[in-house]
Amino acid sequence: MPRHSITMTAYHADGTICPADHHRGAPLTEGCPGRERFLATCTCKQWTSDPSSTKTYAAELGRRHRADLLPAKSTPPPKGPAALRELLRFDAED
């Protein structure tokens, strides 16, 4: 199964990508519109989060996406007398 990694991208209010050294929501330089939203994107290229106002929420959506991709854990077969009864069960046909 291919590895899925989530990339977080911050965007300004005008739709441009916020530089990596812009760590706060306030404008970095004069004329900078300030950070407005985050998008989480998976390397599978089949999923992108809805725009989020917080980085934490976008990251959580990414974690949920990766968890949905994991195979479901199967329940182990029963042990003890219940398993024996299941093996010895005969369906009577009338």
C-alpha positions, 0 to 999 in steps of 0.5 A: 500500500502506498504511503500517504502523507498530508501537506499543509498549505497556508493561504492569504486572504487574496488566494496567494500561498503564504510563505513558510516563514510567515508563522503568525496570522498577522501580515508579514510585510506591509501590503501582505493581506495576512493568513486566512485559511489552511488546506490539507492535501494528501499525496494520493491526489484524491483528497483535499480538505475543505478550507479551514481557518485553523491549522489544527483542524486541517491537520485533524482532517488529514489524520482522519483521511489517513485513518480511513485508508487503513484496512479495518481490523478484523475480529479474531476467530472465537476460541474455546467451546464456542469455536468447537460448536461452530465447527461441529454444527450440522445444518439439518435438512428436512 
